[in-house]
Structures are given as structure tokens and as C-alpha cells.
Amino acid sequence: MSENIRKEIEQLRCKIRRHERLYYVDNAPEIGDADFDRLMRRLEALEAERPDLIAPDSPTQRVGGEPASELPTVAHRLPLMSLDNAFNEEELRAFDGRVKRLTAREDSNEEIEYVCELKIDGLAVSLTYENGVYALGSTRGDGQTGEEVTANLRTIRSVPLCIDNAPNLLEVRGEAYIPKAKLDEVNAQREANGETPFANPRNAAAGSIRLLDAGVAASRPLDIFIYSVGESVGLRLKSHAEALDLLKSCGFRVNPETRRVANIDEAVQFCQEWKERCRDLPYETDGVVVKVNSIAQQEELGATAKAPRWAISYKFPSEQAVTTIQEIHIQVGRTGVLTPRAALEPVEVSGVTVSHATLHNMDEIARLDVRVGDTVRIERAGGVIPRVLSVLKERRPEGSKPFEPPTSCPVCGGGAVRLPGEAALRCINPSCDAQLKRSVEHFAGRSAMNIDTLGPKRIAQLVDACFLKDVADIYILEPKPLAELDRMGDGTAANLMYAIEQSKEQDPSRLLHGLGIPFVGLTIAELLMEEFASLQAVAAASMEALEGVHGIGEKVAASVVQYFALPANRERIDRFKEYGLTLERDKEENGGPQPLEGMAFVMTGELPSLTRSEAKARIEEAGGRVTSSVSKKTAYVVVGANPGSKLGRAEALDIPILDESALLKLLDG
């Protein structure tokens, strides 16, 4: 029986890894989300039954790790250098001339072969694999030393957790980023939480990768392109193009637009081509990196103190425009956040006519001193989101007046207040129709209850007609009154009722996410349901119980407690139960002894007899968990030979230290 479980776990891991690569790397999925979820749930159930078989490269280990108190630093094995820039064709050709001169090809007719890659506007990172298993992730930092973000990079689905036929050591470099279309979603959540929105995808990626809580990082729509090999053992590569082919064969996501070119003329053509086409990409790119293809020539060229001589970054021109502000109006979000928005004299930016731009919040308006009638410089931040960069005050019309923040909600007239520690103004009327519409949109959305026939226009119609006064009212809608609404009819009403009825079967984690609790995305909701098994139990949980959940920090716990402290929110859960929604899931029980239940361990150094994975499996089998960084919540630090900086951190926090012998005694109870 035990051997059968082991075999099924390995088979499931292989299947899931294959489908992750097909979906996230190759963009060629073979199964739907529901089938994938079934595979993952089965693996989670088996690993819960046999925690001794959990491995660090299992797909179930993508999300985890206790929130860190700080990001530890890590020295790069090879420097992660920045690049020199070229801003026009002449500077690109000058780069080619330097390459030829330094490789003694200036007076010959021999051309230099290059590889051209789109320069993704994100955060440069390094990933290290030991014996084919992902072991370490870090940011670029200053090029010599970066911040360790192993757990956060593990949450990116296109990052393989293990690779086949790998050398003993393989370090790869890449760019983590957030797709342009996803930035709106991230910023909407931040504004709802009273946080300042990210200005562009680059800031969003950097902020997400450097989060102290991997659980929150997992809720961000991060992705990655790998573009080079760093340090390795046993690899003999002749060209950069060969390195990219190797990376693709290992399952890394390499940008498909990369092109090998025969000379600088073709490199210039590539740059000119993508200068026009870049706005159509789903990710932000601010230029092209041109690299000498030959590794031997790269070594011959060497580097300056800060940049390699064999590569250069061609920067695209900034895509900005000047226009005037006609009006500043206020939008109301689902949590009552009042977001100022500028109505503009229409102007073309990056091939798109822009007539509105975000002003983020009242602090941003005050910082820029934006006024109606002002001439402003705007850009499509990230190529997507129009924003006001600056005010041309020398063109300001006489008699203009500073913008006055609203004192009431523009929709319902309720009071507008600014809560301590928040950048946003909020409408404090819980019955505000604007908030209700946004809340229902979120609740019915694809990542929550997935009521696909209930879109924004239909929701607005139902709220305006007083059919919906609360999210839970969705489940008391009746077909006959619906059919009498404008542009509805019997058929549309029947389809809507069917979709609503089907949504009752959604997993309770989606229902919890659909409530719109600040900081509780789908990943956090899943962690809570895994721990508490029912929505009622989550609602009744204390701060201490919530913070004890693996991957949940103080900020999330406080938000959940505050939400369910309101009687109306607890009553909503009762209504969902009355209407037949799924509020509970079966919780697997581990019947073995759990002497380390609830304890967090950190390991550093080499143990005398146990490998790192063996010690981790033993701890988890006994109910404990192993995290990557030392914090005040760490119960013990297990120390072996040649420990790292984690030992000093443990001593500074007065965390108990164990050697292998003491750990084994603890495991024996």
C-alpha cells in the first residue's frame, strides 16, 4: 500500500509538472482548470497522508514559507551587471565598431553575429538549481549582492522547481514581471486596501518579488522570462544562442521574440521593428538588448567595472504626450475608495487615443498640484495605464483654483473620510450603490463565483432596479421579475438563474475570496480553507489562530478579524448557508503522532547524517514546518557544519539552537 502511494505521488508530480509547462511556458494547455485542480488536490491529499514523501520540488510547495521579518542578502556567484545604453542607430553602430576593434576585426570584412532580445521592464533575478532542484532565488541588488527571495520566486508557475539532465550546479538569470493587463487588477486591489497604486509594471514586479510574505506574493500575477546562464558546473557552451536553446530544453520560459542576427545591420532592423511593435505586446518592454553571440568573443571583450563590453541596451523613445485637463471626477470602488480621474483633451499616445488618466489619490493631486484647465504631460505607464506625469505650470490659465478633495461620496452623498495610515478617501456608507455594484462584480467574477452571465451592465441594471441591495441577494432573484426587465426576456433570465444555481457548488475558498476582504485573494482564501475547512470557522477565528496558519501574516489576519467583526458580514454568511451555497470542505486528518505541531524550524549548515530534505521530511511528518528565514515566530534553528547568516540572526533574536542530535530527540518526543 505504501509503495502504491509513493508511485501515485510521483506519477501525479510528473503529470502536474508537464501540464504546468504546457500552460505557463509553452502556452499550449491540454486540460482545463478543473481537471488540473483535481490532479493538484489529489496530490495534496496524498502528501498530507504521507508527509514524509513531500519534496521541495513538489508542485504543492510553490506557496509557503512564514512571512519574513526582513530579506536576507546573498552574494552572487558571478556579478549580475547592468548594461550600457544606446539611444539611436548611430550609438548602436558605434557599439559594433568597438566590438570589432577590441576583437581585432576592425580592418577585416568579418561581421559580428549578435542575438537580439526584447528588454523586459521588470526585476532582474537569479535562480540557482542544485542537482536539478530549485534551491535559491535572489534579486540583482547592486550586482554583487542581492536579496534572497527564494520562496517568492517559487510561487511563479513558469519557474520549474526541478529540471532534468541538469548539471550539479546551474544558475540562470531572468526578468520577473507582471503582464500589463494584470496591473489594473493589482492596482484596483491596492486602492481598495487604501494603498498607493503601482505606477507601472516594473514597480509592481519589484514590489511583489520583495514582499516579506510569500503567500501575498503568490496572489500577484507574476511571470518570468529567463535570458542567460550564470555560473554552472560542467557546461561547455559555444554561443549565447546555444545557451538559450539549452534553457528552453530544460523547461525555462525564454522570450519567443528573441532573434539571432548575422550583423549590426540586422540588429538595427530588429530594434526599429520592435520600436513600433512593442506596444502590442502583453508585457512592458522598454528596449532591446543586443548581445555578441560567440562566448569566446564575449570572454575576449570582457567587462568594465559596471557593464559587459559584449552587450548593449537599445532604449526605445519615451511615449508621452501633452494635453489639457478638462475635468477631475471621482470613481467609487467596491470598498468605498474614492479614486480621482482626469478627463483629458483627447490625445494620441503610443498609437492609442487617450481621453482619461488616473490621478491615483488626493496625495498625488496635491504633490502635482493638478488643476482643471492645466496643461499636463502624460504617458501610458507600462504602455497601458495613462497617468499624469507633470504639470506645465507656465501654461496654467489665470484664475485656476486648487482641486478640493470631496467631503462626500459623489454617488450616494455619504461621508468621505480618510482612515489613519491610508492614502485613500473612502465613502463610509455601506449602502452606497457604487460600492455594491463593484462588490457584486468582484463576487461574480471568474476568480470568485464565476457567474459568467452576470456582467457589469447587468449588475448595474439589477442594482438600479433595487433587485440587489446586498451581494447575497443574488441568490433570491426570481426568473419572472427578471424577465420583465429591459433587454432581459425569459431566455436570458433562465440562463442567469442557471448560472447562479451552478455557482452554489463553487469551492468555499472562491466564496471567501468573493467576499472582497482586503488582502484576501484566492491564494490566501485557499490557505484559510485548508486550515479551517469551513467559512464559519474562518469567521470565528481569532487573530492568534489566523496568524498561526502557514503563510498568513498579521496584516491579513487583522483584516479577516475586522471584516467578520461586523454583524452584517456574519449575517451574510448565514444567508449563504440558508440559500444552499457550499461553505465547508472535508478536512483530511493526519492520524500519526504530532510532537512538533505548529512549530516552525529553520535549517542552516550541513548535518552529520541527515540530508536537508530528509530532515525537512522528518520535521513535517511530526507536524512541524520548515521555513527559509529566521523570524520571531521560529521555534528552533537547526545548525550543522558551516552555517550561514541564519545562525547570527537566530542568536540576535534569542531563538533556541539545535544540533542534529537534539533535533532527533525532539522528533522522538
Solvent accessible surface area in square Angstrom, and as a share of the most:
residue,aa,sasa,rsa
1,M,172,0.77
2,S,57,0.37
3,E,92,0.41
4,N,95,0.49
5,I,13,0.07
6,R,105,0.38
7,K,114,0.48
8,E,55,0.25
9,I,1,0.01
10,E,79,0.36
11,Q,110,0.49
12,L,12,0.06
13,R,9,0.03
14,C,77,0.46
15,K,106,0.45
16,I,0,0.00
17,R,63,0.23
18,R,123,0.45
19,H,22,0.10
20,E,8,0.03
21,R,92,0.34
22,L,28,0.14
23,Y,109,0.41
24,Y,69,0.26
25,V,30,0.17
26,D,70,0.36
27,N,130,0.67
28,A,51,0.40
29,P,72,0.45
30,E,104,0.47
31,I,54,0.28
32,G,43,0.41
33,D,100,0.52
34,A,61,0.48
35,D,58,0.30
36,F,34,0.14
37,D,66,0.34
38,R,149,0.54
39,L,37,0.18
40,M,18,0.08
41,R,92,0.34
42,R,111,0.41
43,L,0,0.00
44,E,62,0.28
45,A,22,0.17
46,L,3,0.02
47,E,4,0.02
48,A,45,0.35
49,E,98,0.44
50,R,49,0.18
51,P,13,0.08
52,D,43,0.23
53,L,22,0.11
54,I,32,0.16
55,A,26,0.20
56,P,43,0.27
57,D,22,0.12
58,S,0,0.00
59,P,3,0.02
60,T,28,0.16
61,Q,46,0.20
62,R,8,0.03
63,V,41,0.23
64,G,17,0.16
65,G,12,0.11
66,E,17,0.08
67,P,25,0.16
68,A,17,0.13
69,S,55,0.35
70,E,92,0.41
71,L,32,0.16
72,P,35,0.22
73,T,97,0.56
74,V,29,0.17
75,A,77,0.59
76,H,25,0.11
77,R,115,0.42
78,L,81,0.40
79,P,61,0.38
80,L,8,0.04
81,M,61,0.27
82,S,43,0.27
83,L,49,0.24
84,D,55,0.29
85,N,73,0.37
86,A,0,0.00
87,F,126,0.53
88,N,60,0.31
89,E,61,0.27
90,E,121,0.54
91,E,68,0.30
92,L,0,0.00
93,R,94,0.34
94,A,50,0.39
95,F,5,0.02
96,D,8,0.04
97,G,28,0.27
98,R,99,0.36
99,V,1,0.00
100,K,38,0.16
101,R,123,0.45
102,L,87,0.43
103,T,5,0.03
104,A,93,0.72
105,R,46,0.17
106,E,97,0.44
107,D,148,0.77
108,S,58,0.38
109,N,154,0.79
110,E,90,0.40
111,E,86,0.39
112,I,0,0.00
113,E,60,0.27
114,Y,0,0.00
115,V,1,0.01
116,C,0,0.00
117,E,10,0.04
118,L,9,0.04
119,K,54,0.23
120,I,12,0.06
121,D,13,0.06
122,G,10,0.10
123,L,31,0.15
124,A,18,0.14
125,V,0,0.00
126,S,6,0.04
127,L,1,0.00
128,T,4,0.02
129,Y,0,0.00
130,E,80,0.36
131,N,115,0.59
132,G,4,0.04
133,V,45,0.26
134,Y,7,0.03
135,A,43,0.33
136,L,46,0.23
137,G,0,0.00
138,S,4,0.02
139,T,4,0.03
140,R,71,0.26
141,G,43,0.41
142,D,106,0.55
143,G,4,0.04
144,Q,109,0.49
145,T,51,0.30
146,G,2,0.02
147,E,39,0.18
148,E,30,0.13
149,V,4,0.02
150,T,9,0.05
151,A,16,0.12
152,N,5,0.03
153,L,0,0.00
154,R,45,0.17
155,T,14,0.08
156,I,3,0.01
157,R,75,0.28
158,S,3,0.02
159,V,2,0.01
160,P,23,0.15
161,L,9,0.04
162,C,32,0.19
163,I,12,0.06
164,D,115,0.60
165,N,156,0.80
166,A,28,0.22
167,P,27,0.17
168,N,103,0.53
169,L,22,0.11
170,L,0,0.00
171,E,3,0.01
172,V,0,0.00
173,R,22,0.08
174,G,0,0.00
175,E,23,0.10
176,A,0,0.00
177,Y,7,0.03
178,I,1,0.00
179,P,30,0.19
180,K,11,0.05
181,A,77,0.60
182,K,80,0.34
183,L,2,0.01
184,D,74,0.38
185,E,105,0.47
186,V,11,0.06
187,N,13,0.07
188,A,60,0.46
189,Q,51,0.23
190,R,40,0.15
191,E,30,0.14
192,A,7,0.06
193,N,13,0.07
194,G,4,0.04
195,E,44,0.20
196,T,74,0.43
197,P,10,0.07
198,F,27,0.11
199,A,24,0.19
200,N,15,0.07
201,P,1,0.01
202,R,99,0.36
203,N,63,0.32
204,A,0,0.00
205,A,0,0.00
206,A,26,0.20
207,G,26,0.25
208,S,0,0.00
209,I,0,0.00
210,R,109,0.40
211,L,46,0.23
212,L,77,0.38
213,D,17,0.09
214,A,5,0.04
215,G,0,0.00
216,V,35,0.20
217,A,0,0.00
218,A,23,0.18
219,S,49,0.31
220,R,36,0.13
221,P,38,0.24
222,L,18,0.09
223,D,26,0.13
224,I,1,0.00
225,F,6,0.02
226,I,3,0.02
227,Y,60,0.23
228,S,21,0.14
229,V,32,0.18
230,G,15,0.14
231,E,54,0.24
232,S,35,0.22
233,V,76,0.44
234,G,62,0.60
235,L,42,0.21
236,R,201,0.73
237,L,41,0.20
238,K,168,0.71
239,S,18,0.12
240,H,10,0.04
241,A,16,0.12
242,E,68,0.31
243,A,4,0.03
244,L,11,0.05
245,D,83,0.43
246,L,47,0.24
247,L,0,0.00
248,K,97,0.41
249,S,78,0.50
250,C,18,0.11
251,G,4,0.04
252,F,2,0.01
253,R,44,0.16
254,V,17,0.10
255,N,11,0.06
256,P,110,0.69
257,E,55,0.24
258,T,36,0.21
259,R,93,0.34
260,R,145,0.53
261,V,4,0.02
262,A,53,0.41
263,N,30,0.15
264,I,11,0.05
265,D,80,0.42
266,E,69,0.31
267,A,0,0.00
268,V,10,0.05
269,Q,115,0.51
270,F,0,0.00
271,C,0,0.00
272,Q,62,0.28
273,E,49,0.22
274,W,5,0.02
275,K,51,0.21
276,E,102,0.46
277,R,106,0.39
278,C,13,0.08
279,R,78,0.29
280,D,120,0.62
281,L,17,0.09
282,P,90,0.56
283,Y,12,0.05
284,E,31,0.14
285,T,8,0.05
286,D,34,0.17
287,G,0,0.00
288,V,0,0.00
289,V,12,0.07
290,V,0,0.00
291,K,14,0.06
292,V,0,0.00
293,N,4,0.02
294,S,30,0.19
295,I,41,0.21
296,A,71,0.55
297,Q,26,0.11
298,Q,17,0.08
299,E,133,0.60
300,E,97,0.44
301,L,6,0.03
302,G,28,0.27
303,A,43,0.33
304,T,60,0.35
305,A,109,0.84
306,K,121,0.51
307,A,0,0.00
308,P,11,0.07
309,R,99,0.36
310,W,61,0.21
311,A,3,0.02
312,I,4,0.02
313,S,0,0.00
314,Y,5,0.02
315,K,47,0.20
316,F,25,0.10
317,P,81,0.51
318,S,82,0.53
319,E,57,0.26
320,Q,71,0.32
321,A,15,0.12
322,V,54,0.31
323,T,9,0.06
324,T,51,0.30
325,I,2,0.01
326,Q,96,0.43
327,E,92,0.41
328,I,16,0.08
329,H,53,0.24
330,I,30,0.15
331,Q,86,0.38
332,V,9,0.05
333,G,25,0.24
334,R,41,0.15
335,T,33,0.19
336,G,0,0.00
337,V,6,0.03
338,L,1,0.01
339,T,18,0.11
340,P,0,0.00
341,R,76,0.28
342,A,0,0.00
343,A,15,0.12
344,L,3,0.01
345,E,83,0.37
346,P,75,0.47
347,V,32,0.19
348,E,119,0.53
349,V,3,0.02
350,S,11,0.07
351,G,49,0.47
352,V,65,0.37
353,T,93,0.54
354,V,6,0.03
355,S,43,0.28
356,H,62,0.28
357,A,2,0.01
358,T,27,0.16
359,L,1,0.01
360,H,22,0.10
361,N,9,0.05
362,M,15,0.07
363,D,64,0.33
364,E,32,0.15
365,I,9,0.05
366,A,78,0.60
367,R,165,0.60
368,L,14,0.07
369,D,36,0.19
370,V,1,0.00
371,R,42,0.15
372,V,76,0.44
373,G,29,0.28
374,D,1,0.00
375,T,13,0.07
376,V,0,0.00
377,R,88,0.32
378,I,0,0.00
379,E,32,0.14
380,R,36,0.13
381,A,2,0.01
382,G,7,0.06
383,G,11,0.11
384,V,45,0.26
385,I,23,0.12
386,P,33,0.21
387,R,49,0.18
388,V,6,0.04
389,L,44,0.22
390,S,42,0.27
391,V,18,0.10
392,L,23,0.12
393,K,104,0.44
394,E,145,0.65
395,R,141,0.51
396,R,51,0.19
397,P,61,0.38
398,E,177,0.79
399,G,71,0.68
400,S,26,0.17
401,K,160,0.68
402,P,76,0.48
403,F,48,0.20
404,E,138,0.62
405,P,67,0.42
406,P,30,0.19
407,T,117,0.68
408,S,48,0.31
409,C,3,0.02
410,P,76,0.48
411,V,82,0.47
412,C,49,0.29
413,G,51,0.49
414,G,17,0.17
415,G,33,0.32
416,A,14,0.11
417,V,53,0.30
418,R,113,0.41
419,L,76,0.38
420,P,131,0.83
421,G,92,0.88
422,E,36,0.16
423,A,18,0.14
424,A,6,0.05
425,L,19,0.09
426,R,27,0.10
427,C,6,0.04
428,I,101,0.51
429,N,42,0.21
430,P,128,0.81
431,S,86,0.56
432,C,0,0.00
433,D,63,0.32
434,A,8,0.06
435,Q,20,0.09
436,L,22,0.11
437,K,35,0.15
438,R,86,0.31
439,S,29,0.19
440,V,0,0.00
441,E,48,0.22
442,H,40,0.18
443,F,0,0.00
444,A,6,0.04
445,G,23,0.22
446,R,206,0.75
447,S,55,0.36
448,A,0,0.00
449,M,2,0.01
450,N,67,0.34
451,I,2,0.01
452,D,119,0.62
453,T,60,0.35
454,L,8,0.04
455,G,27,0.26
456,P,85,0.54
457,K,183,0.78
458,R,48,0.18
459,I,0,0.00
460,A,29,0.23
461,Q,35,0.16
462,L,0,0.00
463,V,6,0.03
464,D,95,0.49
465,A,42,0.32
466,C,88,0.53
467,F,59,0.24
468,L,2,0.01
469,K,151,0.64
470,D,31,0.16
471,V,14,0.08
472,A,0,0.00
473,D,15,0.08
474,I,0,0.00
475,Y,21,0.08
476,I,90,0.45
477,L,12,0.06
478,E,108,0.48
479,P,74,0.46
480,K,156,0.66
481,P,53,0.33
482,L,0,0.00
483,A,19,0.14
484,E,134,0.60
485,L,31,0.15
486,D,92,0.48
487,R,187,0.68
488,M,13,0.06
489,G,31,0.30
490,D,115,0.60
491,G,49,0.47
492,T,55,0.32
493,A,1,0.01
494,A,56,0.44
495,N,91,0.47
496,L,3,0.01
497,M,48,0.22
498,Y,147,0.56
499,A,15,0.12
500,I,5,0.02
501,E,94,0.42
502,Q,96,0.43
503,S,3,0.02
504,K,30,0.13
505,E,134,0.60
506,Q,41,0.18
507,D,40,0.21
508,P,2,0.01
509,S,4,0.03
510,R,62,0.22
511,L,1,0.00
512,L,0,0.00
513,H,16,0.07
514,G,3,0.03
515,L,24,0.12
516,G,9,0.08
517,I,1,0.01
518,P,39,0.24
519,F,50,0.21
520,V,4,0.02
521,G,15,0.15
522,L,64,0.32
523,T,33,0.19
524,I,1,0.00
525,A,0,0.00
526,E,45,0.20
527,L,34,0.17
528,L,0,0.00
529,M,0,0.00
530,E,78,0.35
531,E,77,0.34
532,F,41,0.17
533,A,14,0.11
534,S,17,0.11
535,L,0,0.00
536,Q,57,0.25
537,A,36,0.28
538,V,1,0.00
539,A,23,0.18
540,A,89,0.69
541,A,18,0.14
542,S,56,0.36
543,M,53,0.24
544,E,134,0.60
545,A,44,0.34
546,L,0,0.00
547,E,43,0.19
548,G,48,0.47
549,V,8,0.05
550,H,64,0.29
551,G,2,0.01
552,I,1,0.00
553,G,8,0.08
554,E,117,0.53
555,K,118,0.50
556,V,3,0.02
557,A,0,0.00
558,A,29,0.22
559,S,9,0.06
560,V,1,0.01
561,V,49,0.28
562,Q,122,0.54
563,Y,31,0.12
564,F,7,0.03
565,A,63,0.49
566,L,103,0.51
567,P,75,0.47
568,A,62,0.48
569,N,12,0.06
570,R,106,0.39
571,E,103,0.46
572,R,41,0.15
573,I,5,0.02
574,D,89,0.46
575,R,62,0.23
576,F,0,0.00
577,K,129,0.55
578,E,135,0.61
579,Y,41,0.15
580,G,47,0.45
581,L,12,0.06
582,T,47,0.27
583,L,9,0.05
584,E,104,0.47
585,R,38,0.14
586,D,141,0.73
587,K,97,0.41
588,E,112,0.50
589,E,143,0.64
590,N,62,0.32
591,G,82,0.79
592,G,34,0.33
593,P,118,0.74
594,Q,53,0.24
595,P,54,0.34
596,L,1,0.00
597,E,117,0.52
598,G,53,0.51
599,M,58,0.26
600,A,2,0.01
601,F,0,0.00
602,V,0,0.00
603,M,9,0.04
604,T,7,0.04
605,G,14,0.14
606,E,125,0.56
607,L,26,0.13
608,P,118,0.74
609,S,82,0.53
610,L,30,0.15
611,T,74,0.43
612,R,123,0.45
613,S,55,0.36
614,E,83,0.37
615,A,0,0.00
616,K,30,0.13
617,A,13,0.10
618,R,92,0.33
619,I,0,0.00
620,E,30,0.13
621,E,75,0.34
622,A,10,0.08
623,G,18,0.18
624,G,8,0.07
625,R,42,0.15
626,V,26,0.15
627,T,10,0.06
628,S,42,0.27
629,S,17,0.11
630,V,7,0.04
631,S,9,0.05
632,K,168,0.71
633,K,87,0.37
634,T,8,0.05
635,A,28,0.21
636,Y,47,0.18
637,V,0,0.00
638,V,1,0.00
639,V,24,0.14
640,G,14,0.14
641,A,60,0.46
642,N,127,0.65
643,P,53,0.33
644,G,43,0.42
645,S,88,0.57
646,K,48,0.20
647,L,42,0.21
648,G,40,0.39
649,R,66,0.24
650,A,0,0.00
651,E,111,0.50
652,A,84,0.65
653,L,44,0.22
654,D,125,0.65
655,I,17,0.09
656,P,70,0.44
657,I,74,0.38
658,L,20,0.10
659,D,79,0.41
660,E,16,0.07
661,S,62,0.40
662,A,34,0.26
663,L,0,0.00
664,L,55,0.28
665,K,145,0.61
666,L,46,0.23
667,L,19,0.09
668,D,117,0.60
669,G,87,0.84
